[in-house]
Amino acid sequence: METFRAFSPEAIRYLSDLKKNNTREWFAANKASYEAHLKEPGKQFAADLAHRLGELTGHSHDSKIFRINRDIRFSKDKTPYNAHLHIALMPLGRAGQPPMWFFGVSPEKLSLGCGVFQYPKDALTTFRAAMGGSMGSDLISLSAELREKGIRIGEPELKRMPPGFEKDHPNGEALRRKGFGAWIDKDDPGFVTKPDLVDRTIAEFETLMPVYHLLSQVR
């Protein structure tokens, strides 16, 4: 099968129109466009990207395309659809809570990420134990290096040190985290409409490989 080349400009135009006309009636009338320019191309892109991530990391990956339907049960915002395409890519057969990759495009921007964005309770205990040692100082150093390259790193979720660690622990920045992710943001969503999208996305992901390698050691 030929490698996926790029999304059509109609894909971004569709997301922009959906954002302005986020109703079930509009979606039903334009469903064929969604399937032709986003749903079906997205499947091929996700599969090709997972394959290439396997080559990049040495571990097979699976992909998940997030549903376009929003879960509005507990949200004040009752618009029924997501005006973006989000894809997660996860390594297979890895122990613990391995890092994953993220691809997201909206009418405004493209975001590419790598990390464990929030550890579940048991895995969080393992993460914090690792962050209390040399791996924590490595994470702090890596954060500074990535920020210098313009990569977005969120602030720690906790204001205080978690129980069991000294208040002045030198790895406090790492210990106060519930997860860790690094993000490459691009203001031009047209990135996805240019040729060789898989190659260019993998080139961006290569910048985030230190995050993948470091978090893969947490287990």
Backbone as JSON, one array per atom type, in Angstrom:
{
  "sequence": "METFRAFSPEAIRYLSDLKKNNTREWFAANKASYEAHLKEPGKQFAADLAHRLGELTGHSHDSKIFRINRDIRFSKDKTPYNAHLHIALMPLGRAGQPPMWFFGVSPEKLSLGCGVFQYPKDALTTFRAAMGGSMGSDLISLSAELREKGIRIGEPELKRMPPGFEKDHPNGEALRRKGFGAWIDKDDPGFVTKPDLVDRTIAEFETLMPVYHLLSQVR",
  "N": [[0.85, -1.2, 0.0], [0.49, 2.24, -0.78], [2.35, 4.79, 0.84], [0.84, 7.1, 3.06], [0.25, 10.36, 1.94], [-0.68, 13.12, 2.41], [-3.14, 15.14, 4.12], [-6.03, 16.51, 2.55], [-6.58, 19.96, 1.58], [-9.25, 20.4, 2.01], [-9.81, 19.04, 4.34], [-8.97, 20.62, 6.53], [-10.56, 22.81, 5.99], [-13.05, 21.64, 6.37], [-13.0, 21.11, 9.17], [-12.89, 23.72, 10.13], [-15.34, 24.73, 9.19], [-17.04, 23.03, 10.59], [-16.59, 23.84, 13.2], [-17.85, 26.31, 13.15], [-20.43, 25.57, 12.61], [-21.59, 23.75, 14.5], [-23.6, 21.48, 14.78], [-25.96, 18.77, 14.9], [-27.51, 18.58, 12.66], [-26.08, 19.96, 10.65], [-23.79, 18.38, 10.57], [-24.81, 15.9, 9.72], [-25.66, 16.59, 7.15], [-23.24, 17.02, 5.97], [-21.75, 14.76, 6.2], [-20.58, 13.02, 4.35], [-18.4, 14.46, 3.41], [-16.84, 14.61, 5.71], [-16.17, 11.89, 6.05], [-14.75, 11.4, 3.68], [-12.59, 13.22, 3.71], [-11.46, 13.29, 6.26], [-12.05, 11.04, 8.1], [-11.52, 8.51, 6.69], [-8.94, 9.05, 5.41], [-7.61, 9.63, 7.8], [-7.45, 7.15, 9.1], [-5.63, 5.71, 7.48], [-3.37, 7.37, 7.69], [-2.87, 7.23, 10.48], [-2.26, 4.51, 10.76], [0.06, 4.26, 9.14], [1.73, 6.05, 10.48], [1.97, 4.81, 12.99], [3.38, 2.52, 12.21], [5.84, 3.63, 11.38], [6.68, 4.8, 13.77], [7.21, 2.51, 15.16], [9.51, 1.68, 13.84], [11.17, 3.83, 14.49], [11.38, 3.76, 17.31], [11.9, 1.13, 17.96], [9.96, -0.46, 19.01], [6.84, -1.99, 18.54], [3.89, -0.2, 17.63], [0.51, 0.81, 18.33], [-2.45, 2.48, 17.15], [-4.87, 5.0, 17.98], [-7.73, 6.62, 17.02], [-9.41, 9.38, 18.11], [-12.87, 9.77, 18.88], [-15.13, 11.7, 16.92], [-17.47, 12.55, 18.0], [-18.48, 14.34, 20.82], [-18.32, 13.79, 24.36], [-20.84, 14.81, 26.13], [-22.11, 14.56, 28.49], [-21.41, 15.47, 31.1], [-20.74, 18.05, 30.71], [-20.84, 21.61, 30.41], [-20.75, 22.73, 27.95], [-22.54, 21.97, 25.22], [-22.15, 21.43, 22.56], [-22.1, 19.09, 19.94], [-19.89, 17.89, 18.6], [-16.36, 17.32, 18.08], [-14.2, 19.68, 16.84], [-11.76, 18.91, 15.69], [-8.99, 16.73, 14.88], [-7.76, 14.07, 16.59], [-5.15, 11.89, 17.42], [-3.84, 9.12, 19.11], [-0.89, 7.29, 19.86], [0.41, 4.25, 20.84], [2.96, 2.31, 22.44], [3.3, -1.23, 22.12], [3.09, -4.09, 24.26], [4.69, -3.25, 26.4], [6.02, -3.0, 29.68], [4.53, -1.71, 32.73], [3.62, 1.75, 32.71], [3.9, 2.9, 29.78], [5.33, 5.63, 27.8], [3.37, 7.59, 25.5], [2.43, 8.76, 22.2], [1.21, 11.73, 20.57], [-0.95, 13.23, 18.21], [-2.44, 16.06, 17.0], [-4.73, 18.02, 15.23], [-6.3, 21.08, 14.5], [-8.55, 23.72, 13.37], [-6.95, 25.89, 13.98], [-4.33, 25.18, 14.75], [-1.5, 22.85, 14.98], [-0.58, 20.2, 17.09], [1.95, 18.25, 18.51], [2.87, 15.58, 20.54], [4.59, 13.9, 23.28], [4.66, 11.61, 25.93], [3.7, 10.6, 29.31], [0.76, 11.51, 30.16], [-0.87, 11.62, 32.41], [-0.34, 9.77, 35.19], [-1.89, 6.75, 36.31], [-3.05, 5.79, 39.63], [-1.46, 3.65, 40.9], [0.73, 3.5, 39.15], [1.64, 6.08, 39.42], [2.83, 6.1, 41.92], [5.09, 4.53, 41.39], [6.32, 6.19, 39.49], [6.92, 8.47, 41.06], [8.74, 7.38, 42.87], [10.85, 6.89, 41.15], [11.41, 9.51, 40.35], [12.45, 10.55, 42.64], [15.08, 9.89, 42.65], [18.08, 9.7, 40.64], [16.89, 9.82, 38.14], [14.96, 11.75, 38.36], [16.41, 14.17, 38.49], [17.46, 14.04, 35.94], [15.13, 14.36, 34.42], [14.43, 16.98, 35.08], [16.59, 18.38, 34.0], [16.28, 17.71, 31.3], [13.83, 18.91, 30.77], [14.51, 21.63, 30.87], [16.29, 21.79, 28.7], [14.6, 21.18, 26.54], [12.72, 23.24, 26.67], [14.33, 25.38, 25.94], [14.51, 24.91, 23.26], [12.1, 25.68, 22.38], [10.02, 23.99, 22.9], [7.0, 23.02, 24.39], [6.51, 22.63, 27.81], [4.58, 21.63, 30.42], [3.72, 23.07, 33.66], [4.45, 21.7, 36.96], [1.83, 19.76, 38.49], [1.23, 19.83, 41.21], [1.4, 22.05, 44.0], [2.66, 21.67, 46.38], [5.06, 19.42, 47.88], [4.64, 15.91, 47.39], [3.38, 13.5, 49.84], [5.84, 11.89, 51.9], [8.21, 12.83, 50.92], [10.96, 15.1, 51.34], [10.42, 18.58, 52.0], [12.22, 20.3, 50.82], [13.39, 18.87, 48.8], [15.76, 18.22, 46.26], [14.82, 17.44, 43.77], [12.33, 18.5, 43.42], [10.77, 19.77, 41.4], [10.25, 17.68, 39.61], [9.06, 15.76, 41.28], [6.68, 16.93, 42.02], [4.99, 16.48, 39.97], [2.27, 14.87, 38.22], [2.43, 13.56, 35.97], [4.13, 13.63, 32.77], [4.7, 15.56, 29.94], [5.74, 16.55, 26.67], [5.5, 19.08, 24.22], [5.16, 19.99, 20.83], [4.18, 22.77, 19.19], [2.5, 24.12, 16.41], [1.55, 26.9, 14.6], [0.39, 26.83, 12.13], [-1.99, 24.96, 10.69], [-1.9, 24.0, 8.17], [0.3, 22.42, 7.87], [-0.4, 19.76, 7.75], [-1.35, 19.35, 5.23], [0.61, 19.3, 3.37], [3.0, 17.57, 1.23], [4.43, 14.3, 2.06], [3.71, 13.87, 4.77], [3.88, 11.92, 6.81], [6.66, 11.41, 6.99], [7.54, 13.98, 7.77], [6.23, 14.35, 10.17], [7.34, 12.31, 11.73], [9.95, 13.26, 11.79], [9.61, 15.47, 13.45], [8.79, 14.14, 15.78], [11.14, 12.85, 16.42], [12.59, 14.76, 17.78], [11.44, 14.62, 20.24], [12.21, 12.22, 21.24], [14.07, 11.88, 23.45], [12.33, 12.23, 25.64], [10.65, 10.02, 25.38], [12.53, 7.93, 25.75], [13.45, 8.41, 28.4], [11.1, 8.25, 30.02], [10.38, 5.68, 29.47], [11.92, 4.21, 31.11], [10.74, 4.19, 33.54], [9.46, 1.98, 35.55]],
  "CA": [[0.0, 0.0, 0.0], [1.27, 3.46, -0.87], [2.41, 5.56, 2.08], [-0.03, 8.27, 3.11], [0.98, 11.56, 1.53], [-1.1, 14.33, 3.12], [-4.57, 15.44, 4.12], [-6.4, 17.52, 1.56], [-6.98, 21.25, 2.19], [-10.66, 20.3, 2.41], [-9.89, 18.51, 5.71], [-8.91, 21.78, 7.43], [-11.75, 23.61, 5.72], [-14.17, 20.96, 7.02], [-12.93, 21.35, 10.61], [-13.24, 25.13, 10.35], [-16.79, 24.85, 8.99], [-17.71, 22.32, 11.69], [-16.51, 24.7, 14.39], [-18.84, 27.38, 13.0], [-21.77, 25.0, 12.43], [-21.49, 22.52, 15.29], [-24.93, 20.94, 15.05], [-26.18, 17.44, 14.31], [-28.09, 18.75, 11.33], [-25.01, 20.29, 9.71], [-22.91, 17.22, 10.45], [-25.48, 14.9, 8.89], [-25.68, 17.06, 5.76], [-21.86, 17.06, 5.46], [-21.06, 13.55, 6.67], [-19.77, 12.45, 3.26], [-17.15, 15.22, 3.38], [-16.08, 14.16, 6.88], [-15.63, 10.56, 5.8], [-13.8, 11.43, 2.56], [-11.41, 14.05, 3.92], [-10.89, 13.13, 7.59], [-12.16, 9.73, 8.71], [-10.78, 7.47, 5.97], [-7.51, 9.4, 5.38], [-7.06, 9.55, 9.15], [-7.14, 5.75, 9.38], [-4.39, 5.35, 6.8], [-2.29, 8.14, 8.29], [-2.58, 6.68, 11.8], [-1.6, 3.21, 10.58], [1.41, 4.5, 8.63], [2.5, 6.7, 11.53], [2.28, 3.77, 13.98], [4.42, 1.67, 11.65], [7.09, 4.37, 11.39], [7.09, 4.94, 15.16], [7.82, 1.24, 15.5], [10.88, 1.72, 13.32], [11.92, 4.86, 15.21], [11.59, 3.42, 18.72], [12.23, -0.28, 18.15], [8.81, -1.13, 19.64], [5.61, -1.89, 17.76], [2.9, 0.75, 18.14], [-0.87, 0.79, 17.87], [-2.98, 3.84, 17.08], [-6.28, 5.21, 18.33], [-8.3, 7.89, 16.57], [-10.47, 9.77, 19.04], [-14.18, 9.95, 18.26], [-15.52, 13.08, 16.62], [-18.58, 12.87, 18.9], [-18.09, 14.77, 22.15], [-19.05, 13.3, 25.52], [-21.41, 16.04, 26.69], [-22.95, 14.22, 29.66], [-21.09, 16.25, 32.29], [-20.14, 19.3, 30.23], [-21.74, 22.72, 30.16], [-20.71, 22.93, 26.5], [-23.34, 20.89, 24.65], [-21.9, 21.22, 21.13], [-22.0, 17.62, 19.86], [-18.75, 17.34, 17.87], [-15.02, 17.87, 18.23], [-13.73, 20.28, 15.59], [-10.34, 18.6, 15.57], [-8.64, 15.32, 14.7], [-6.76, 13.67, 17.57], [-4.68, 10.51, 17.28], [-2.87, 8.66, 20.09], [-0.1, 6.14, 19.39], [0.91, 3.63, 22.05], [3.81, 1.13, 22.24], [2.68, -2.48, 22.51], [3.88, -5.05, 25.0], [5.64, -2.62, 27.31], [5.62, -3.1, 31.08], [4.23, -0.45, 33.42], [2.84, 2.77, 32.01], [4.86, 3.47, 28.83], [4.94, 6.9, 27.19], [2.63, 7.52, 24.25], [2.6, 9.89, 21.28], [-0.06, 12.39, 20.29], [-1.05, 14.08, 17.02], [-3.72, 16.76, 17.02], [-4.86, 19.17, 14.33], [-7.54, 21.84, 14.58], [-8.49, 24.82, 12.39], [-6.0, 26.93, 14.39], [-2.95, 24.76, 15.01], [-1.12, 21.45, 15.06], [0.18, 19.89, 18.29], [2.55, 16.92, 18.54], [3.32, 15.39, 21.91], [5.07, 12.61, 23.78], [4.73, 11.57, 27.38], [2.62, 9.98, 30.08], [0.16, 12.79, 30.5], [-1.26, 11.5, 33.81], [-0.18, 8.4, 35.66], [-2.88, 6.23, 37.25], [-2.58, 5.82, 41.02], [-0.37, 2.72, 41.18], [1.89, 3.89, 38.35], [2.14, 7.35, 39.95], [3.74, 5.75, 43.01], [6.33, 4.1, 40.75], [6.91, 7.38, 38.89], [7.48, 9.33, 42.1], [9.93, 6.71, 43.39], [11.91, 7.14, 40.17], [11.73, 10.93, 40.33], [13.19, 10.86, 43.85], [16.49, 9.57, 42.43], [18.8, 10.38, 39.55], [16.01, 10.03, 37.0], [14.28, 13.02, 38.58], [17.28, 15.26, 38.06], [17.53, 13.95, 34.48], [13.9, 14.93, 33.88], [14.5, 18.43, 35.25], [17.55, 18.87, 33.01], [15.67, 17.54, 29.98], [12.8, 19.95, 30.64], [15.18, 22.9, 30.56], [16.83, 21.69, 27.34], [13.5, 21.23, 25.58], [12.16, 24.6, 26.69], [15.24, 26.24, 25.17], [14.24, 24.64, 21.85], [10.75, 26.14, 22.09], [9.05, 22.91, 23.14], [6.15, 23.36, 25.54], [6.5, 21.73, 28.96], [3.67, 22.16, 31.42], [4.21, 23.2, 35.03], [4.0, 20.62, 37.85], [0.43, 19.89, 38.9], [1.12, 20.07, 42.65], [2.13, 23.2, 44.55], [3.45, 21.18, 47.49], [5.67, 18.12, 47.69], [3.76, 14.81, 47.81], [3.78, 12.87, 51.1], [6.96, 10.96, 51.86], [9.41, 13.48, 50.4], [11.31, 16.32, 52.05], [9.9, 19.79, 51.37], [13.28, 20.94, 50.05], [14.02, 17.85, 47.96], [16.31, 18.87, 45.06], [14.06, 17.06, 42.58], [10.95, 18.91, 43.67], [10.04, 20.05, 40.15], [9.81, 16.4, 39.06], [8.21, 15.06, 42.24], [5.36, 17.55, 42.11], [4.25, 16.17, 38.75], [1.44, 13.67, 38.14], [2.74, 13.02, 34.65], [5.06, 14.51, 32.09], [4.52, 15.59, 28.5], [6.42, 17.6, 25.91], [4.62, 19.42, 23.1], [5.57, 20.85, 19.72], [3.0, 23.47, 18.68], [2.68, 24.84, 15.16], [0.39, 27.77, 14.37], [-0.14, 26.59, 10.78], [-2.53, 23.61, 10.5], [-1.58, 23.57, 6.82], [1.36, 21.42, 7.96], [-0.92, 18.41, 7.45], [-1.79, 19.29, 3.83], [1.79, 19.28, 2.5], [3.45, 16.19, 0.95], [5.31, 13.57, 2.97], [3.3, 14.2, 6.13], [4.39, 10.92, 7.75], [8.09, 11.68, 7.19], [7.74, 15.24, 8.49], [5.77, 14.14, 11.55], [8.36, 11.51, 12.4], [11.09, 14.15, 12.04], [9.27, 16.25, 14.65], [8.78, 13.22, 16.92], [12.53, 12.54, 16.78], [13.0, 15.76, 18.76], [10.86, 14.24, 21.52], [12.68, 10.89, 21.62], [14.6, 11.82, 24.82], [11.21, 12.04, 26.57], [10.25, 8.61, 25.26], [13.55, 7.07, 26.36], [13.5, 8.59, 29.84], [9.89, 7.74, 30.67], [10.33, 4.22, 29.27], [12.68, 3.58, 32.21], [9.91, 4.2, 34.76], [8.69, 0.71, 35.64]],
  "C": [[0.88, 1.25, 0.0], [1.2, 4.22, 0.45], [1.52, 6.8, 1.97], [0.78, 9.53, 2.81], [0.61, 12.79, 2.36], [-2.62, 14.37, 3.17], [-4.83, 16.49, 3.06], [-6.71, 18.84, 2.27], [-8.43, 21.23, 2.65], [-10.81, 19.78, 3.84], [-9.87, 19.67, 6.72], [-10.14, 22.66, 7.24], [-12.97, 22.98, 6.4], [-14.17, 21.23, 8.52], [-13.31, 22.78, 10.96], [-14.75, 25.34, 10.21], [-17.56, 24.17, 10.12], [-17.7, 23.17, 12.95], [-17.57, 25.8, 14.35], [-20.27, 26.85, 12.96], [-21.88, 23.68, 13.19], [-22.86, 22.04, 15.74], [-25.06, 19.57, 14.4], [-26.73, 17.56, 12.89], [-27.0, 19.05, 10.3], [-24.1, 19.1, 9.49], [-23.52, 16.16, 9.54], [-25.46, 15.3, 7.42], [-24.29, 17.02, 5.13], [-21.05, 15.83, 5.86], [-20.15, 12.95, 5.6], [-18.41, 13.16, 3.18], [-16.25, 14.81, 4.55], [-15.41, 12.81, 6.61], [-14.55, 10.58, 4.72], [-12.51, 12.15, 2.91], [-10.76, 13.9, 5.29], [-10.9, 11.68, 8.08], [-11.3, 8.68, 8.0], [-9.3, 7.82, 5.82], [-6.86, 9.29, 6.75], [-6.67, 8.13, 9.52], [-5.81, 5.35, 8.74], [-3.19, 6.08, 7.4], [-1.89, 7.55, 9.63], [-1.84, 5.35, 11.69], [-0.16, 3.38, 10.11], [2.31, 5.13, 9.7], [2.89, 5.7, 12.62], [3.41, 2.88, 13.49], [5.78, 2.36, 11.74], [7.58, 4.61, 12.83], [7.71, 3.64, 15.67], [9.26, 1.18, 15.04], [11.74, 2.69, 14.12], [12.31, 4.41, 16.61], [12.08, 2.0, 18.95], [11.14, -1.06, 18.84], [7.57, -0.92, 18.78], [4.62, -0.95, 18.44], [1.52, 0.47, 17.56], [-1.37, 2.23, 17.89], [-4.45, 3.85, 17.48], [-6.69, 6.58, 17.83], [-9.46, 8.23, 17.49], [-11.76, 10.08, 18.27], [-14.46, 11.43, 18.01], [-16.7, 13.51, 17.5], [-18.04, 13.24, 20.28], [-18.93, 14.07, 23.21], [-19.56, 14.53, 26.27], [-22.21, 15.79, 27.97], [-22.68, 15.12, 30.85], [-20.47, 17.59, 31.92], [-21.21, 20.37, 30.07], [-21.82, 23.04, 28.67], [-21.4, 21.74, 25.83], [-23.15, 20.74, 23.13], [-21.52, 19.75, 20.94], [-20.71, 17.06, 19.26], [-17.44, 18.06, 18.21], [-14.54, 18.42, 16.89], [-12.21, 20.14, 15.49], [-10.18, 17.11, 15.3], [-7.51, 15.01, 15.68], [-6.44, 12.19, 17.4], [-3.67, 10.24, 18.38], [-2.17, 7.42, 19.55], [0.64, 5.56, 20.59], [1.8, 2.45, 21.72], [3.12, -0.12, 22.79], [3.64, -3.33, 23.32], [4.91, -4.47, 25.94], [5.1, -2.71, 28.74], [5.32, -1.72, 31.65], [3.35, 0.46, 32.6], [3.77, 3.46, 31.01], [4.39, 4.81, 28.28], [4.22, 6.66, 25.87], [2.91, 8.78, 23.44], [1.23, 10.46, 20.94], [0.08, 13.27, 19.05], [-2.41, 14.74, 17.06], [-3.72, 17.95, 16.09], [-6.25, 19.76, 14.47], [-7.49, 22.92, 13.52], [-7.42, 25.86, 12.71], [-4.55, 26.46, 14.44], [-2.78, 23.25, 14.91], [-0.33, 21.27, 16.35], [0.66, 18.45, 18.22], [3.14, 16.72, 19.92], [3.86, 14.01, 22.18], [5.1, 12.68, 25.29], [3.72, 10.62, 27.99], [1.9, 11.16, 30.71], [-0.47, 12.8, 31.89], [-1.17, 10.04, 34.21], [-1.38, 7.98, 36.51], [-2.24, 6.02, 38.62], [-1.38, 4.92, 41.28], [0.9, 3.12, 40.43], [2.47, 5.21, 38.84], [3.11, 7.1, 41.1], [5.1, 5.33, 42.45], [7.06, 5.29, 40.14], [7.59, 8.24, 39.95], [8.72, 8.7, 42.71], [11.11, 6.94, 42.46], [12.36, 8.59, 40.19], [12.5, 11.35, 41.58], [14.68, 10.61, 43.71], [17.06, 10.31, 41.25], [17.91, 10.64, 38.34], [15.24, 11.35, 37.14], [15.13, 14.2, 38.15], [17.47, 15.25, 36.55], [16.31, 14.58, 33.83], [13.92, 16.45, 33.96], [15.46, 19.03, 34.21], [16.97, 18.81, 31.6], [14.61, 18.61, 29.75], [13.41, 21.28, 30.23], [15.71, 22.9, 29.13], [15.71, 21.83, 26.3], [12.87, 22.61, 25.53], [13.03, 25.55, 25.87], [15.02, 26.07, 23.67], [12.83, 25.09, 21.45], [9.68, 25.09, 22.27], [8.3, 23.2, 24.44], [6.19, 22.25, 26.59], [5.59, 22.34, 30.01], [4.31, 22.25, 32.8], [3.73, 22.01, 35.87], [2.58, 20.86, 38.35], [0.27, 20.24, 40.38], [1.93, 21.29, 43.05], [3.05, 22.76, 45.69], [4.02, 19.8, 47.17], [4.7, 17.02, 48.13], [4.26, 14.18, 49.11], [4.94, 11.91, 50.91], [8.25, 11.56, 51.35], [9.66, 14.79, 51.14], [10.83, 17.55, 51.27], [10.94, 20.47, 50.48], [14.03, 19.94, 49.17], [14.52, 18.5, 46.67], [15.57, 18.54, 43.77], [12.59, 17.45, 42.68], [10.15, 19.16, 42.41], [9.5, 18.77, 39.53], [8.82, 15.7, 39.99], [6.81, 15.65, 42.34], [4.51, 17.32, 40.85], [3.39, 14.91, 38.93], [1.62, 12.96, 36.8], [3.73, 13.96, 34.0], [4.82, 14.4, 30.59], [5.28, 16.75, 27.89], [5.66, 17.81, 24.61], [5.31, 20.34, 22.09], [4.3, 21.46, 19.14], [3.36, 24.23, 17.4], [1.4, 25.63, 14.87], [-0.28, 27.52, 13.03], [-0.66, 25.17, 10.65], [-2.29, 23.09, 9.09], [-0.41, 22.6, 6.75], [0.86, 20.06, 7.47], [-1.34, 18.26, 5.99], [-0.62, 19.26, 2.85], [2.3, 17.85, 2.34], [4.36, 15.63, 2.04], [4.99, 13.86, 4.44], [3.86, 13.2, 7.15], [5.86, 11.19, 8.04], [8.3, 12.93, 8.04], [7.28, 15.13, 9.94], [6.79, 13.34, 12.34], [9.59, 12.36, 12.7], [10.84, 15.01, 13.27], [9.3, 15.36, 15.89], [10.2, 12.87, 17.36], [13.05, 13.52, 17.83], [12.53, 15.38, 20.16], [11.32, 12.86, 22.0], [13.33, 10.84, 23.0], [13.52, 11.65, 25.88], [10.78, 10.59, 26.57], [11.25, 7.7, 25.98], [13.56, 7.18, 27.88], [12.29, 7.96, 30.53], [9.73, 6.23, 30.49], [11.08, 3.48, 30.38], [11.89, 3.54, 33.51], [9.06, 2.94, 34.76], [9.14, -0.1, 36.84]]
}
